[in-house]
């Protein structure tokens, strides 16, 4: 049987492809893909997971992070419908019909994926599935190669998330032994944490029982540590601080500079160097053409929510950054687009 030819693409062509930015269910925290939230028993993972589902289903912010409203499926496999009802009533008396629950399911490799696909086909607006807990959907594997078991199970769920372009969040446990790196405390082999797109560890503070740190890391998010406090009356984890404030200020500054430019010219296509000369002629922002281009590529979705549409294209051998306002244009400048590229 002949071997199938390897499909390749050259780097120059790849850079010119107009890929859409990765959609986020929770801005800057939870994109499409497979994710893991791990914490010690009884720390409050399920309260956080339920509130996350509720906020996304309602399209309301999770702390300071905007959410994209969609249908949500929560597999709460360690609870009953009665307990979920009680917890929901502790959080709200107005839960949307777009939030769905199941307390029983099949296991991986024996019907779970098919059940989830049936739900997703019946509810195509679903964007988030939470599985609480990962251990409940796993069957006994080959103990001689636990890494292979972990990687295989995660791979099945990762493929499902990518196929349906949704986010799947797995609730999991931590090891009992402490470690300086919280990610090393995730129970199981690195086949679990290494194959997911993002990992979140909820670790209780030593000083107070109701405070904890949420450590966030992933391929498509910046590393951040969120200090949280659990309110025993509202049953909500409140945000005390976010160590990523400097990064957010930088993104906000770029949005401010671009907005000022687009007020003068609502649509423009320029190389990174030309754009930098327009928004920072004195070099006071400390940016280079490469760093500006990189920041814009990472901020496409965020800038779009700020009313700025950013795209990239190639013209006459030069790569251009194209900007336009998403909130309409001024009549006096409508229809005028400035393109600055190589002379020809």
C-alpha positions as CSV (number, residue, x, y, z in Angstrom):
1,X,0.0,0.0,0.0
2,X,1.6,3.3,-1.0
3,X,2.4,5.8,1.7
4,X,0.3,9.0,1.7
5,X,2.3,12.0,0.6
6,X,3.2,14.4,3.4
7,X,1.3,17.7,3.1
8,X,3.5,20.7,3.6
9,X,3.3,24.5,3.3
10,X,6.2,26.9,3.0
11,X,6.8,29.6,5.6
12,X,6.2,32.5,3.3
13,X,2.8,31.2,2.2
14,X,1.9,30.3,5.8
15,X,2.5,33.9,7.0
16,X,0.2,35.2,4.3
17,X,-2.8,33.0,5.2
18,X,-5.7,35.0,6.6
19,X,-6.5,32.8,9.7
20,X,-9.2,34.1,12.0
21,X,-8.1,34.8,15.5
22,X,-8.7,32.1,18.1
23,X,-12.1,32.8,19.7
24,X,-12.3,33.1,23.4
25,X,-15.2,32.1,25.6
26,X,-13.7,34.1,28.4
27,X,-11.5,37.0,27.2
28,X,-7.8,36.4,27.8
29,X,-8.5,33.3,29.9
30,X,-10.4,30.5,28.1
31,X,-10.2,30.1,24.4
32,X,-11.5,27.3,22.3
33,X,-9.7,24.0,23.0
34,X,-9.2,21.6,25.9
35,X,-8.4,22.9,29.4
36,X,-7.8,21.6,32.9
37,X,-8.8,23.1,36.2
38,X,-7.2,21.3,39.1
39,X,-7.5,21.8,42.8
40,X,-7.5,20.1,46.2
41,X,-10.7,18.3,47.3
42,X,-13.4,20.6,48.8
43,X,-11.5,23.8,47.9
44,X,-14.4,25.1,45.8
45,X,-13.6,24.0,42.3
46,X,-17.2,23.0,41.6
47,X,-18.5,26.4,42.8
48,X,-16.0,28.1,40.5
49,X,-17.0,25.8,37.6
50,X,-20.7,26.4,38.1
51,X,-20.3,30.2,38.3
52,X,-18.2,30.1,35.2
53,X,-20.9,28.1,33.4
54,X,-23.6,30.6,34.6
55,X,-21.6,33.7,33.5
56,X,-20.8,32.3,30.1
57,X,-24.4,31.2,29.5
58,X,-25.6,34.7,30.5
59,X,-22.8,36.5,28.7
60,X,-21.9,38.3,31.9
61,X,-18.3,39.0,32.9
62,X,-16.2,36.6,34.8
63,X,-14.5,39.0,37.2
64,X,-12.9,41.6,34.8
65,X,-13.0,39.3,31.8
66,X,-15.7,39.6,29.2
67,X,-17.5,36.4,28.1
68,X,-19.0,35.3,24.8
69,X,-22.6,34.2,25.5
70,X,-23.4,30.7,24.3
71,X,-25.1,27.5,25.3
72,X,-23.2,25.5,28.0
73,X,-23.2,21.9,29.0
74,X,-22.1,21.0,32.6
75,X,-21.5,17.3,33.3
76,X,-21.6,17.4,37.1
77,X,-20.9,13.7,37.6
78,X,-20.3,13.8,41.3
79,X,-23.6,15.5,42.1
80,X,-27.4,15.0,41.9
81,X,-29.9,17.3,40.2
82,X,-31.2,18.2,43.6
83,X,-27.7,19.4,44.8
84,X,-27.2,21.3,41.6
85,X,-30.5,23.0,42.0
86,X,-29.5,24.0,45.6
87,X,-26.2,25.4,44.4
88,X,-27.9,27.3,41.6
89,X,-30.3,28.9,44.0
90,X,-27.4,30.0,46.2
91,X,-25.9,31.8,43.1
92,X,-29.0,33.1,41.3
93,X,-32.8,32.7,41.0
94,X,-32.6,33.6,37.3
95,X,-30.6,30.9,35.5
96,X,-30.9,30.8,31.7
97,X,-32.3,27.9,29.7
98,X,-29.1,27.9,27.7
99,X,-27.3,26.2,30.7
100,X,-27.7,22.4,30.6
101,X,-26.8,19.8,33.2
102,X,-26.2,16.0,33.3
103,X,-25.3,14.0,36.3
104,X,-24.7,10.7,34.5
105,X,-22.8,9.8,31.3
106,X,-20.9,7.1,29.6
107,X,-17.1,6.9,30.0
108,X,-14.4,7.7,27.5
109,X,-13.9,5.1,24.8
110,X,-17.3,3.6,25.6
111,X,-19.9,6.1,24.5
112,X,-19.1,9.5,26.1
113,X,-17.8,11.1,22.9
114,X,-20.9,9.9,21.0
115,X,-23.2,11.3,23.7
116,X,-21.4,14.7,23.6
117,X,-21.6,14.8,19.8
118,X,-25.4,14.1,20.0
119,X,-25.8,17.0,22.4
120,X,-23.6,19.3,20.3
121,X,-25.5,18.5,17.1
122,X,-28.9,19.1,18.9
123,X,-27.5,22.3,20.4
124,X,-25.2,23.9,17.8
125,X,-24.9,27.1,19.8
126,X,-22.9,25.3,22.5
127,X,-19.5,26.9,23.1
128,X,-18.5,25.4,26.5
129,X,-18.6,22.0,28.1
130,X,-17.4,21.4,31.7
131,X,-16.7,17.9,32.9
132,X,-16.6,17.5,36.7
133,X,-14.6,15.4,37.2
134,X,-12.1,13.9,34.8
135,X,-11.7,10.8,36.9
136,X,-15.4,10.0,36.6
137,X,-15.2,9.6,32.8
138,X,-12.1,7.5,32.8
139,X,-12.0,3.7,32.8
140,X,-9.2,1.6,34.2
141,X,-6.2,1.7,31.9
142,X,-2.9,-0.1,31.4
143,X,-1.0,0.6,34.6
144,X,2.3,-0.3,32.9
145,X,2.1,2.9,30.8
146,X,0.1,5.6,32.6
147,X,1.6,8.4,30.4
148,X,0.2,6.7,27.3
149,X,-3.2,6.4,29.0
150,X,-3.3,10.0,30.0
151,X,-2.2,11.3,26.6
152,X,-4.7,9.0,24.8
153,X,-7.6,10.1,26.9
154,X,-6.7,13.8,26.6
155,X,-6.2,13.4,22.9
156,X,-9.7,12.1,22.4
157,X,-11.2,15.1,24.2
158,X,-8.9,17.6,22.5
159,X,-9.9,16.2,19.1
160,X,-13.6,16.7,20.0
161,X,-13.0,20.3,21.1
162,X,-11.2,21.1,17.9
163,X,-13.7,19.4,15.7
164,X,-16.6,21.3,17.1
165,X,-14.7,24.5,17.8
166,X,-15.7,24.6,21.5
167,X,-14.0,24.9,24.8
168,X,-13.9,21.8,27.1
169,X,-12.9,22.3,30.7
170,X,-11.9,19.3,32.8
171,X,-12.1,19.5,36.6
172,X,-9.3,17.5,38.2
173,X,-7.5,16.9,41.4
174,X,-4.0,17.8,42.7
175,X,-1.4,15.6,44.2
176,X,-1.1,15.7,48.0
177,X,2.6,16.6,47.9
178,X,3.4,20.3,47.6
179,X,5.7,21.7,44.8
180,X,7.2,25.1,44.1
181,X,5.6,24.9,40.7
182,X,1.8,24.5,41.1
183,X,1.5,22.9,37.6
184,X,3.6,20.0,38.9
185,X,0.9,19.3,41.5
186,X,-1.7,18.2,38.9
187,X,-2.5,14.6,39.5
188,X,-1.4,12.1,36.8
189,X,1.5,12.2,34.4
190,X,2.6,15.1,32.2
191,X,0.5,13.4,29.5
192,X,-2.4,15.2,31.0
193,X,-1.1,18.7,31.5
194,X,1.2,18.6,28.5
195,X,-1.6,17.7,26.0
196,X,-4.1,20.3,27.1
197,X,-4.2,23.9,25.7
198,X,-4.4,25.5,29.1
199,X,-4.0,24.5,32.7
200,X,-5.4,26.2,35.8
201,X,-4.5,25.4,39.3
202,X,-6.6,26.6,42.3
203,X,-4.4,26.5,45.3
204,X,-5.5,27.6,48.8
205,X,-3.6,30.3,50.6
206,X,-1.7,29.2,53.8
207,X,-2.8,32.3,55.6
208,X,-6.6,32.2,55.2
209,X,-9.0,29.3,54.5
210,X,-11.2,31.3,52.2
211,X,-8.4,32.8,49.9
212,X,-6.6,31.0,47.1
213,X,-4.5,31.7,44.0
214,X,-5.6,30.6,40.5
215,X,-2.5,29.9,38.5
216,X,-3.2,30.2,34.7
217,X,-0.9,29.0,31.9
218,X,-1.4,27.9,28.3
219,X,-0.5,28.0,24.7
220,X,-2.8,30.9,23.8
221,X,-2.9,32.8,27.1
222,X,-0.3,34.7,29.1
223,X,0.8,33.4,32.4
224,X,-1.1,35.1,35.2
225,X,-1.9,34.6,38.9
226,X,-5.3,35.6,40.1
227,X,-5.8,36.1,43.9
228,X,-9.3,35.0,44.9
229,X,-11.4,35.1,48.0
230,X,-14.4,32.8,48.5
231,X,-17.5,34.6,49.8
232,X,-19.4,32.1,51.9
233,X,-22.7,34.1,51.6
234,X,-22.7,34.5,47.8
235,X,-20.7,31.3,47.1
236,X,-18.7,33.2,44.5
237,X,-14.9,33.4,44.2
238,X,-14.2,37.2,44.1
239,X,-11.1,38.6,42.4
240,X,-8.7,40.4,44.8
241,X,-5.8,41.0,42.4
242,X,-4.4,40.1,38.9
243,X,-0.7,40.1,38.5
244,X,-1.1,40.7,34.7
245,X,-2.3,44.3,35.0
246,X,0.9,45.6,33.3
247,X,0.2,43.5,30.2
248,X,-3.4,44.7,30.1
249,X,-2.3,48.3,30.4
250,X,0.1,47.8,27.4
251,X,-2.8,46.4,25.3
252,X,-5.0,49.3,26.4
253,X,-2.3,51.8,25.4
254,X,-2.0,50.3,21.9
255,X,-5.8,50.4,21.5
256,X,-5.8,54.1,22.6
257,X,-3.0,55.0,20.0
258,X,-4.8,53.1,17.2
259,X,-8.1,54.7,18.1
260,X,-6.5,58.2,17.9
261,X,-5.1,57.3,14.4
262,X,-8.4,55.9,13.1
263,X,-10.3,59.1,14.2
264,X,-8.2,60.9,11.6
265,X,-8.3,58.1,8.9
266,X,-10.9,55.4,9.5
267,X,-9.2,52.8,7.3
268,X,-5.5,52.3,6.6
269,X,-3.1,49.6,5.3
270,X,0.6,50.1,6.2
271,X,3.7,48.1,6.9
272,X,4.5,47.7,10.6
273,X,7.3,50.3,10.4
274,X,5.0,52.9,8.8
275,X,2.3,52.2,11.4
276,X,4.7,52.7,14.2
277,X,5.9,56.0,12.7
278,X,2.3,57.2,12.7
279,X,1.3,56.2,16.2
280,X,4.6,56.7,17.9
281,X,6.8,59.1,15.9
282,X,9.0,60.0,18.8
283,X,9.6,56.4,19.9
284,X,8.4,57.1,23.4
285,X,6.4,53.8,23.6
286,X,9.5,51.6,23.3
287,X,8.1,49.5,20.5
288,X,9.8,48.1,17.4
289,X,8.0,47.2,14.1
290,X,8.4,43.5,15.1
291,X,7.1,43.9,18.6
292,X,4.1,46.0,17.4
293,X,3.2,43.5,14.8
294,X,3.4,40.7,17.4
295,X,1.2,42.6,19.9
296,X,-1.4,43.3,17.2
297,X,-1.6,39.6,16.2
298,X,-2.1,38.6,19.8
299,X,-4.7,41.3,20.3
300,X,-6.9,41.0,17.2
301,X,-9.9,39.7,19.2
302,X,-9.5,42.2,22.0
303,X,-9.1,45.1,19.6
304,X,-12.2,44.0,17.7
305,X,-14.2,44.4,20.9
306,X,-12.8,47.9,21.2
307,X,-14.1,48.8,17.7
308,X,-10.9,48.2,15.8
309,X,-10.6,45.6,13.1
310,X,-7.1,44.4,12.4
311,X,-6.2,42.2,9.4
312,X,-2.9,41.3,7.7
313,X,-2.2,40.9,4.0
314,X,0.7,40.8,1.6
315,X,1.0,43.3,-1.3
316,X,3.9,43.6,-3.8
317,X,6.1,41.4,-1.5
318,X,5.5,43.5,1.6
319,X,3.4,42.6,4.6
320,X,0.8,45.1,5.5
321,X,-1.2,45.7,8.7
322,X,-4.8,46.8,7.8
323,X,-6.9,48.8,10.3
324,X,-10.4,50.0,10.2
325,X,-13.0,51.2,12.6
326,X,-15.8,48.8,13.3
327,X,-18.2,51.5,14.5
328,X,-18.8,53.4,11.3
329,X,-16.8,56.1,9.6
330,X,-17.0,59.9,9.5
331,X,-18.8,61.2,6.3
332,X,-16.0,63.5,5.4
333,X,-13.5,60.7,5.2
334,X,-15.7,57.8,4.2
335,X,-14.4,55.7,1.3
336,X,-10.8,56.9,1.7
337,X,-8.2,54.2,2.4
338,X,-4.6,55.0,2.7
339,X,-2.2,52.2,1.5
340,X,1.4,52.7,2.1
341,X,3.6,50.1,0.5
342,X,6.5,49.8,-1.8
343,X,6.7,52.2,-4.8
344,X,5.6,50.7,-8.1
